[in-house]
Amino acid sequence: MILGVCEWLSGKLNIDVTVIRIIFVVLVLAFGTGILLYLVLWLVKALSK
């Protein structure tokens, strides 16, 4: 998506990046929690460097 979280997470979990992107889209549309989760993971990614 925007900040590279899906690609980073797919590398960590060994899951296809498309699957992770679909999960985030479903979370955003169904529950609205995908945006918050995405930002939290971006912070974890940024602080782990």
C-alpha positions as CSV (number, residue, x, y, z in Angstrom):
1,M,0.0,0.0,0.0
2,I,1.5,3.4,0.9
3,L,4.2,2.8,3.6
4,G,5.5,-0.6,2.6
5,V,4.0,-2.4,5.6
6,C,2.4,-5.2,3.6
7,E,5.6,-6.0,1.7
8,W,7.6,-5.9,5.0
9,L,5.0,-8.1,6.8
10,S,4.9,-10.6,3.9
11,G,8.7,-11.0,4.2
12,K,8.4,-11.6,7.9
13,L,5.6,-14.1,7.7
14,N,6.5,-15.7,4.4
15,I,3.0,-15.1,3.0
16,D,2.2,-13.6,-0.4
17,V,1.9,-9.8,-0.3
18,T,-1.4,-9.9,-2.2
19,V,-3.0,-12.0,0.6
20,I,-1.9,-9.5,3.2
21,R,-3.2,-6.6,1.2
22,I,-6.5,-8.3,0.8
23,I,-6.7,-8.9,4.6
24,F,-6.0,-5.2,5.3
25,V,-8.7,-4.1,2.8
26,V,-11.2,-6.5,4.4
27,L,-10.3,-5.2,7.8
28,V,-10.8,-1.6,6.8
29,L,-14.1,-2.2,5.0
30,A,-15.6,-4.6,7.6
31,F,-14.4,-3.3,10.9
32,G,-12.4,-0.1,10.3
33,T,-9.5,-1.5,12.4
34,G,-7.2,-2.1,9.4
35,I,-6.1,1.6,9.3
36,L,-5.1,1.6,13.0
37,L,-3.4,-1.8,12.6
38,Y,-1.5,-0.6,9.5
39,L,-0.2,2.5,11.4
40,V,0.9,0.4,14.4
41,L,2.8,-2.0,12.1
42,W,4.3,1.0,10.3
43,L,5.6,2.3,13.6
44,V,7.0,-1.2,14.5
45,K,8.7,-1.4,11.1
46,A,10.1,2.1,11.4
47,L,11.5,1.5,14.9
48,S,13.0,-1.9,14.1
49,K,15.5,-0.5,11.7
